[in-house]
Amino acid sequence: RAAMIVWMVALGAEINNNVSIGHQVFNERTFTLADGVVKTSTYPGSGLFLIVPTVLIALVASLAPALKKSSPNGLNEKPEAFGPF
């Protein structure tokens, strides 16, 4: 679930802001020093910090039915029949 959520959010940001997924997670900065040496610095982008809360929210949402002990929970008990499945 977390991977699906993160993928769709990153894809939406890429389409809306014209920023690649790699640049959402990591930013690169290129600068020239006084002696003419060109340095490239890579540092975390805002997308890197959004990974952890997204995973935690999806984990809590997945575990909530088991923690509430709702019956049947579908994890260790047979779930109710649903549609053609």
TAKAHU-V70731 format. One record per backbone hydrogen bond with DSSP energy under -1.0 kcal/mol. CO is the residue of the C=O (numbers start at 1). NH is the residue of the N-H. If there is no record, write none. Layout:
CO/NH  CO/NH
This chain:
1/5  2/6  3/7  4/8  5/9  6/10  7/11  8/12  9/13  10/14  11/15  12/16  13/17  14/18  20/24  21/25  22/26  24/47  25/45  27/43  29/41  31/39  33/36  37/33  39/31  41/29  43/27  50/54  51/55  52/56  53/57  54/58  55/59  56/60  57/61  58/62  59/63  60/64  63/67  64/68  65/70  82/85
